[in-house]
Amino acid sequence: MLGRTRQFLIGSLLVVLVVFLSLAWATRDLLEPSLPLPATADTSAHVDLRPWQTAHALAALATTAEEKELARQAERFADHEVDQAFASALRLANLDRRALTGEALALSQRAQQLQQVVDGDQELIARTPADDLEIVKAQLALDSDLLADAQQDVARAGGDEPGRVQAELAAHELEMKDYDAKSSQAGPVAVVAAKRHTALAGRVDEWLDERSRYGLVQQALRQTQADVATLTAQHADLASQLQAASSAPALDKSARLVSLQRQRALSQLVGISSDRIQSQHQLVDVYGKWSAQLLLQHRIILHLLLRSFAAIAFILICVIFFDALARHLITRPKLDQGRTKTLHIIFKLGIQLVGVLIILFVIFGAPTQMPTILGLTTAGLTLVLQDFIIAFFGWFALMGRHGIRIGDWVEINGVAGEVSEVGLFRTSVLETGNWTDQGHPTGRRVSFINSFAIKGQYFNFSTTGQWMWDEIRFSIPAAEENYAMIELIHAAVLKETEKAARQAEAEWKRTPRHAGLSQFAADRAVEMRPGRSGLDIIVRYVTRASERFEVRNRLYERVIELLNKPPQPLPLEAGGPVEPHLPADDRVHDVR
């Protein structure tokens, strides 16, 4: 079935398919939601922003109203904890300000000099007259820029830790302003959000999404618990430093002042640390509630999944039941086995098709673009079932004035017969032989789809009284009395068919016709042709289709009587026998 070229192409495409599927499987985690956070804090930063980043990332994944409320609580506690961390960092930077050396010392001295220059420029502005004020202001702007650059150089060299903490705090506050401007709206409650997924596929997706969110919340919970442990250790260390500073003896007045300032700073740090620990505990509590809410929503979705599976099982039971019911209903002794089997196959396929469609609706839901789908489906069905549609309208044409009725003799697509049934889609005919040959039924029933009434043509021989032309043939030996015999046969045909011919002409004349068209005539004719044993006589005449065989038998009887009783020879004239004189409209046609 497949040549070498096709086998090579299929093999190559299978290899490509396996490679792409393997790569897609290896990168499947890119589509799963995850926390965009490092496993450990950034050591280059003075403040760990992971609590806020974790809460903010989880808030973007919240879907229900309950989850969004918990997300806002988590963000609020995380923001408070980060603010306290900045306050703690500033105090630690001021407390642990170390002596500068090397490049940092030189940069710091230059910054101090530039600060003095800037202060001098500001004092000079107050004493400068209005004419020279613009020059002094320009000099102040230039010195201010140089001072800012110098301070940044000192911060980069590690000589201005409080300034670096202030820069990080400013960046965080800018981020918080942007967050406040884009605060999310409340979503639907959990039950309403779960009921929005009416299809099985949507419920499965939501179940998997909630499972992923639960894992992320648990990850954030474990991270927060680890932060609590770290802050608790820092709190204990600060408390021990405070106790050590409190118990240290004061040597002089200046040392006493420094010691008191350090104790005050350490006391503030201990308070801030306690506040941070409390905020982290509140975050742990929020993440725990969020996990419980996700488990509740997980159970709601699981309930809906079970209902969907139950609906699919019920549909399958109905399919099996209706299949058995259809088999029981069509199993009748009056129907032959072949027809019963065919009907069962039709019903079985129909029931299975309906069941599959309903199951697909349960799994994937109703299509969203229903008008477009209905339009395309209607166009496809119209294209596929155009013969049946034309047959349906053909039935109306056949039921009209110029249609056919049961009992009419018709010819459809070259098949002649008597109409036995005119159905909504099909017309049945009892086939007969050729009209001019036998005219007897063949015993076969022929069915035509009714589209022939619109797309094709058909002949109805019953619309004008079922008149038809018929003929009889016989041979006579060659003799001098042939002309007289032909005249007698013609006279007999005229006598036997006179009444039928006049009636046929009268009916044909009553048929509506346009002016200028030829008129039909029912003239009978007798033709003679040379044959093997004499002359072949052909007699044509008009008769009703129902009386065809009776008229034929009577004509044969008259011909046999005439042949058995030869006529008297015609009187001779000079030069040969006298040609018989026939009427102008009923004359004998001999061979030309």
C-alpha positions in Angstrom: 0.0 0.0 0.0 2.9 2.4 0.8 5.8 2.7 -1.6 9.4 3.4 -0.5 9.0 7.1 -0.9 6.0 7.3 1.3 7.6 4.9 3.9 10.7 7.2 4.0 8.6 10.3 4.4 6.4 8.8 7.1 9.5 7.5 9.0 11.2 10.9 8.8 8.1 12.7 10.0 7.8 10.2 12.9 11.3 10.9 13.9 10.6 14.7 13.8 7.4 14.1 15.8 9.2 12.1 18.5 11.9 14.8 18.8 9.4 17.6 19.1 7.3 15.7 21.7 10.5 15.0 23.7 11.5 18.7 23.6 7.9 19.7 24.6 8.0 17.3 27.5 11.3 18.6 28.6 10.1 22.2 28.6 6.6 21.5 30.0 7.5 23.3 33.3 7.6 26.6 31.5 3.8 26.6 31.2 3.3 25.9 34.9 2.8 28.8 37.3 5.8 29.4 39.7 7.1 31.9 42.0 9.7 34.2 40.3 11.9 34.2 43.3 15.4 33.0 44.1 15.9 30.3 46.6 18.0 32.5 48.9 18.0 36.3 49.6 20.1 38.6 47.4 23.3 39.2 49.4 24.0 42.5 47.5 20.8 44.1 48.8 20.6 45.4 52.3 16.9 44.4 52.7 15.3 41.1 51.8 12.3 41.8 49.6 11.3 38.2 49.2 8.2 38.4 51.5 6.7 41.1 49.4 7.7 39.6 46.1 6.2 36.2 47.2 2.9 37.7 48.3 2.7 39.9 45.2 3.4 36.9 42.9 0.8 34.8 44.6 -1.8 37.6 44.5 -1.6 37.5 40.7 -2.7 33.9 40.7 -5.7 34.3 42.9 -9.0 33.7 41.1 -11.9 33.7 43.7 -13.0 36.5 46.1 -11.7 34.5 49.1 -8.3 34.0 47.5 -8.1 37.7 46.5 -8.9 38.8 50.1 -6.3 36.5 51.6 -3.8 37.8 48.9 -4.4 41.4 49.9 -3.9 40.5 53.6 -0.6 38.7 52.7 0.5 41.7 50.6 -0.3 44.1 53.4 1.6 42.1 56.1 4.5 41.5 53.7 4.7 45.3 52.9 4.7 46.1 56.6 7.4 43.5 57.2 9.6 45.0 54.4 9.1 48.5 55.7 10.3 47.4 59.1 13.2 45.7 57.5 14.2 49.0 55.8 13.9 50.8 59.2 16.1 48.1 60.8 18.6 48.3 58.0 18.9 52.1 58.3 19.5 51.9 62.1 22.0 49.1 61.6 23.8 51.1 58.9 24.1 54.1 61.2 25.0 52.0 64.2 27.7 50.1 62.4 29.2 53.0 60.5 32.8 52.0 60.1 35.9 54.2 59.6 36.7 54.8 55.9 40.1 53.9 54.4 41.7 54.1 51.0 39.6 55.1 48.1 36.4 55.3 50.1 38.2 57.9 52.5 39.4 60.0 49.5 36.0 60.0 47.9 34.4 60.9 51.2 36.8 63.8 51.8 36.1 65.1 48.2 32.3 64.8 48.9 32.8 66.9 52.1 34.7 69.5 50.2 32.0 69.7 47.5 29.4 70.0 50.3 31.3 73.0 51.7 31.4 74.5 48.2 27.7 74.0 47.7 27.0 75.6 51.1 29.2 78.5 50.2 27.3 78.9 46.9 24.0 79.0 48.7 25.3 81.7 51.1 26.7 83.7 48.1 23.2 83.7 46.5 21.9 85.7 49.4 24.6 88.4 49.1 24.8 88.6 45.2 23.0 91.5 43.5 20.3 90.8 41.0 22.6 91.4 38.0 25.0 88.6 38.8 22.4 86.2 40.4 22.0 84.0 37.3 25.7 83.3 37.2 25.8 82.3 40.9 22.7 80.0 40.4 24.4 78.3 37.4 27.5 77.7 39.5 25.4 76.3 42.4 23.7 73.9 39.9 27.1 72.7 38.6 28.5 72.2 42.1 25.3 70.3 43.2 25.7 67.9 40.3 29.3 67.3 41.2 28.3 66.7 44.9 25.6 64.2 43.8 28.2 62.3 41.7 30.6 62.3 44.5 28.1 60.9 47.0 27.2 58.1 44.5 30.9 57.3 44.2 31.2 57.1 48.0 28.1 54.8 48.2 29.5 52.5 45.5 32.8 52.3 47.4 31.0 51.2 50.5 31.4 54.4 52.5 27.7 55.3 52.6 25.6 52.4 53.7 22.6 54.5 54.9 22.5 56.2 51.5 22.3 52.8 49.8 19.6 51.7 52.1 17.7 54.9 51.3 18.0 54.3 47.6 16.6 50.8 48.0 13.7 52.2 50.1 13.0 54.8 47.4 12.8 52.1 44.7 10.5 50.0 46.9 8.2 52.9 47.6 8.0 53.6 43.9 7.0 50.0 43.3 4.3 50.3 46.0 2.9 53.4 44.4 2.5 51.5 41.1 0.9 48.6 42.9 -1.6 50.9 44.7 -2.5 52.4 41.3 -3.2 48.9 39.8 -5.0 47.3 42.7 -7.0 44.3 41.5 -10.8 44.0 41.7 -12.6 41.4 43.7 -13.5 38.2 41.9 -16.5 35.9 42.3 -16.8 33.7 45.3 -15.5 30.1 45.2 -18.8 28.4 44.4 -19.7 30.8 41.7 -16.3 30.6 40.2 -16.4 26.8 40.2 -19.8 26.7 38.5 -18.5 28.8 35.6 -16.7 25.7 34.4 -19.7 23.7 33.0 -17.5 21.4 30.8 -15.4 18.5 32.1 -12.3 19.8 30.4 -12.6 23.2 32.1 -13.1 21.6 35.4 -10.0 19.4 35.0 -8.0 22.5 34.0 -9.2 24.4 37.1 -8.5 21.3 39.3 -4.9 21.2 38.0 -4.5 25.0 38.4 -5.7 24.9 42.0 -3.3 22.1 42.6 -0.4 24.2 41.2 -1.5 27.2 43.3 -1.7 25.1 46.4 1.9 24.0 45.8 3.0 27.6 45.4 1.2 28.7 48.5 2.8 25.9 50.5 6.2 26.9 49.1 5.6 30.5 50.3 4.5 29.1 53.7 7.7 27.2 54.1 9.7 30.2 53.0 7.9 32.4 55.5 8.5 29.9 58.3 12.2 29.9 57.5 12.2 33.7 57.6 10.6 33.5 61.0 13.3 31.2 62.3 16.0 33.6 60.8 14.4 36.7 62.4 14.0 34.9 65.7 17.8 34.2 65.7 18.5 37.8 64.8 16.2 39.0 67.6 18.0 36.8 70.1 21.4 38.2 68.9 20.2 41.8 69.2 18.8 41.1 72.6 22.1 39.7 73.7 24.0 42.7 72.3 21.6 45.0 74.2 22.1 43.2 77.4 25.9 43.3 76.9 25.8 47.0 76.2 23.6 47.6 79.3 26.0 45.8 81.6 29.2 47.3 80.2 30.9 49.8 82.6 31.1 53.5 81.5 34.7 54.8 81.6 34.1 58.5 81.0 31.3 60.9 80.0 31.8 60.6 76.3 32.0 56.8 76.4 28.8 56.9 78.6 27.1 58.9 75.9 28.1 56.6 73.1 27.0 53.6 75.1 23.6 55.1 75.8 23.2 55.9 72.1 24.1 52.4 71.2 21.7 50.9 73.8 18.9 53.1 72.4 19.6 52.0 68.8 19.8 48.3 69.8 16.5 48.7 71.8 14.8 50.1 68.7 16.2 47.2 66.6 14.9 44.7 69.1 11.4 46.3 68.8 11.6 46.4 65.1 12.7 42.7 65.0 9.8 41.8 67.2 7.4 43.6 64.9 8.9 41.8 61.9 8.6 38.4 63.6 4.9 39.2 64.3 4.3 40.2 60.7 5.9 37.0 59.5 3.7 35.0 61.9 0.7 36.8 60.4 1.9 35.9 56.9 2.2 32.3 58.0 -1.4 32.4 59.3 -2.6 34.0 56.0 -0.8 31.4 53.9 -2.3 28.7 56.0 -5.8 30.1 55.5 -5.1 30.4 51.8 -4.0 26.7 51.6 -7.2 25.7 53.4 -9.3 27.8 51.0 -7.6 26.1 48.0 -8.3 22.7 49.5 -11.9 23.7 49.9 -12.1 24.9 46.3 -10.3 21.7 45.3 -13.1 19.6 46.9 -15.7 21.8 45.1 -14.1 21.1 41.7 -13.7 17.4 42.6 -17.5 17.3 43.3 -18.2 18.9 39.9 -15.8 16.4 38.3 -17.6 13.5 39.9 -20.9 14.9 38.6 -19.5 15.1 35.1 -18.2 11.5 35.2 -21.6 10.4 36.5 -23.3 12.2 33.6 -21.0 10.4 31.1 -21.8 7.1 32.7 -25.5 7.8 32.5 -25.2 8.7 28.8 -23.4 5.5 28.1 -26.2 3.5 30.0 -28.8 5.3 27.9 -27.0 4.5 24.7 -26.9 0.8 25.6 -30.5 0.8 26.7 -31.8 2.6 23.6 -29.7 0.3 21.4 -31.4 -2.7 23.0 -34.8 -1.1 22.8 -34.3 -0.4 19.1 -33.3 -4.0 18.4 -36.3 -5.2 20.3 -38.7 -2.9 18.4 -37.5 -3.7 14.9 -37.3 -7.5 15.5 -40.6 -8.5 14.0 -41.5 -11.7 12.1 -43.0 -9.6 9.2 -39.6 -8.1 8.4 -37.0 -10.2 6.6 -33.6 -10.7 8.3 -31.7 -8.5 5.9 -33.9 -5.5 6.5 -33.9 -6.1 10.2 -30.1 -6.1 10.3 -29.9 -3.0 8.2 -32.4 -1.1 10.4 -30.5 -2.2 13.5 -27.2 -0.9 12.1 -28.9 2.4 11.2 -30.4 2.8 14.6 -27.2 1.7 16.3 -25.1 4.2 14.5 -27.6 7.0 15.0 -27.8 6.3 18.8 -24.1 6.0 19.1 -23.6 9.3 17.2 -26.0 11.1 19.4 -24.4 9.7 22.5 -20.9 10.7 21.3 -22.1 14.2 20.6 -23.7 14.6 24.0 -20.5 13.2 25.7 -18.4 15.7 23.7 -20.7 18.5 24.9 -20.2 17.3 28.5 -16.4 17.2 28.1 -15.8 20.3 26.1 -19.1 22.2 26.5 -21.2 24.0 23.9 -19.2 25.8 21.2 -18.8 29.5 21.8 -19.2 30.4 18.1 -22.6 28.7 17.8 -24.0 30.8 14.9 -20.9 30.3 12.8 -20.9 26.5 13.6 -24.6 26.2 12.8 -24.1 28.1 9.5 -21.2 25.9 8.4 -23.1 22.7 9.5 -26.2 23.8 7.6 -24.1 24.5 4.5 -22.4 21.2 4.8 -25.7 19.3 5.3 -27.2 21.2 2.4 -24.3 20.1 0.1 -24.4 16.5 1.3 -28.2 16.2 1.3 -29.0 18.2 -1.8 -30.5 15.2 -3.6 -32.9 14.6 -0.7 -33.8 18.3 -0.5 -34.5 18.4 -4.2 -36.4 15.2 -3.9 -38.6 16.7 -1.2 -39.4 19.7 -3.4 -39.8 17.3 -6.3 -42.7 15.7 -4.5 -44.6 19.0 -4.5 -44.0 19.2 -8.3 -45.3 15.6 -8.8 -48.4 16.5 -6.7 -49.2 19.4 -9.0 -51.4 19.7 -12.0 -48.9 18.3 -14.4 -47.5 15.6 -12.1 -48.2 11.9 -11.9 -50.7 9.8 -10.0 -50.9 6.2 -8.9 -51.9 4.1 -11.8 -50.4 6.4 -14.5 -48.3 4.8 -17.2 -45.0 6.7 -17.2 -41.5 6.5 -18.5 -38.7 7.8 -16.2 -35.1 7.8 -17.1 -35.8 5.2 -19.8 -37.8 2.8 -17.5 -41.4 2.5 -18.4 -44.1 1.2 -16.1 -47.2 1.8 -14.0 -46.9 4.1 -10.9 -47.5 2.2 -7.7 -46.4 4.8 -5.1 -45.6 8.5 -5.0 -43.7 9.0 -1.7 -42.3 12.1 0.0 -38.8 11.3 -1.4 -39.2 8.4 -3.8 -41.6 7.3 -6.6 -42.1 3.6 -7.3 -43.0 2.1 -10.6 -44.0 -1.5 -11.6 -41.8 -2.0 -14.7 -43.3 -3.1 -18.0 -41.9 -3.9 -21.4 -41.6 -1.5 -24.3 -44.9 0.1 -25.2 -44.8 -1.0 -28.9 -43.4 -4.4 -28.1 -44.9 -6.3 -25.2 -46.5 -3.9 -22.6 -46.5 -6.7 -20.0 -45.2 -6.2 -16.4 -41.7 -7.6 -15.8 -42.4 -8.2 -12.1 -39.8 -5.7 -11.0 -40.4 -2.7 -8.8 -38.3 0.3 -9.7 -37.8 3.3 -7.3 -36.7 6.8 -8.4 -35.7 9.6 -6.1 -38.1 12.5 -6.8 -35.4 14.8 -8.0 -36.2 13.8 -11.6 -39.3 16.0 -11.4 -37.0 19.1 -11.1 -33.7 18.2 -12.6 -34.8 15.7 -15.3 -37.8 14.8 -17.4 -40.4 12.1 -17.5 -43.2 11.0 -19.8 -46.7 10.5 -18.6 -48.9 8.5 -21.0 -52.0 8.9 -18.9 -52.5 12.7 -19.1 -54.7 12.5 -22.3 -56.7 9.4 -21.8 -53.8 7.0 -22.2 -53.8 7.1 -26.0 -51.0 5.4 -27.8 -50.0 4.4 -31.3 -49.9 0.6 -31.9 -49.2 -1.6 -34.9 -49.5 -5.1 -36.2 -47.4 -6.9 -38.7 -48.1 -9.9 -40.9 -47.0 -11.3 -44.3 -48.9 -12.3 -47.4 -47.7 -14.1 -50.5 -47.1 -12.1 -53.6 -50.2 -12.2 -55.8 -52.3 -10.1 -58.2 -55.0 -9.7 -55.5 -52.7 -8.0 -53.1 -54.1 -4.5 -53.7 -57.6 -5.6 -53.2 -56.5 -7.4 -50.0 -54.7 -4.3 -48.7 -57.9 -2.3 -49.4 -60.0 -4.7 -47.5 -57.5 -4.7 -44.5 -57.5 -0.9 -44.5 -61.3 -0.8 -44.5 -61.4 -3.3 -41.6 -58.8 -1.2 -39.6 -60.9 2.0 -40.2 -64.0 0.3 -39.0 -62.4 -1.2 -35.8 -60.5 2.0 -34.8 -62.9 4.7 -36.1 -64.4 5.5 -32.7 -61.1 5.5 -30.8 -59.4 7.7 -33.5 -62.2 10.3 -33.3 -62.1 10.4 -29.5 -58.3 10.8 -29.5 -58.4 13.7 -32.0 -61.1 15.4 -29.9 -59.1 15.1 -26.7 -55.9 16.3 -28.5 -57.7 19.3 -29.8 -58.9 20.3 -26.3 -55.4 20.3 -25.1 -54.2 24.0 -24.7 -51.9 24.9 -27.6 -50.3 28.0 -28.9 -51.4 29.4 -32.2 -49.4 28.4 -35.2 -48.5 24.9 -34.0 -49.3 21.8 -36.0 -52.5 19.9 -35.2 -52.4 16.3 -34.3 -54.4 13.7 -36.3 -55.2 10.1 -35.6 -55.1 8.9 -39.3 -54.6 5.2 -39.6 -52.2 3.8 -42.2 -51.4 0.6 -43.9 -47.9 0.1 -45.3 -46.5 -2.8 -47.4 -42.9 -3.7 -47.8 -41.2 -6.5 -49.7 -40.4 -9.5 -47.5 -38.7 -12.8 -47.9 -41.9 -14.8 -48.6 -44.0 -12.1 -50.2 -45.1 -8.8 -48.8 -44.9 -7.5 -45.2 -48.0 -5.6 -44.2 -47.7 -3.0 -41.3 -50.9 -1.5 -39.9 -50.6 1.5 -37.5 -53.5 2.9 -35.6 -54.4 4.8 -32.3 -55.9 3.0 -29.3 -56.2 3.3 -25.6 -53.4 1.7 -23.6 -55.9 -0.3 -21.5 -57.7 -1.6 -24.7 -54.5 -2.2 -26.7 -54.5 -6.0 -26.6 -58.3 -6.3 -27.2 -58.1 -4.1 -30.3 -55.0 -6.0 -31.5 -56.8 -9.4 -31.1 -59.9 -8.1 -33.0 -57.7 -6.8 -35.9 -55.8 -10.1 -36.1 -59.2 -12.0 -36.3 -60.4 -9.7 -39.1 -57.1 -10.1 -41.0 -57.2 -13.9 -40.6 -60.8 -13.9 -41.9 -59.8 -11.8 -44.9 -56.8 -14.0 -45.6 -58.8 -17.2 -45.5 -61.4 -15.6 -47.8 -59.6 -14.3 -50.8 -61.2 -11.3 -52.6 -62.2 -11.3 -56.2 -59.5 -10.0 -58.5 -59.9 -6.5 -59.6 -61.0 -5.7 -63.2 -58.2 -5.3 -65.6 -57.6 -2.2 -67.7 -55.3 -1.8 -70.5 -51.9 -1.9 -69.1 -52.5 -3.8 -65.9 -54.7 -4.0 -62.8 -56.5 -0.9 -61.6 -55.0 0.8 -58.5 -57.5 0.9 -55.7 -58.9 4.4 -54.8 -58.6 5.2 -51.1 -59.7 8.3 -49.3 -57.2 11.2 -49.3 -56.7 11.1 -45.5 -56.7 7.3 -45.1 -54.5 6.0 -47.9 -52.2 3.0 -48.2 -48.5 3.8 -48.3 -46.5 1.4 -50.3 -42.8 1.2 -50.7 -41.0 4.1 -52.3 
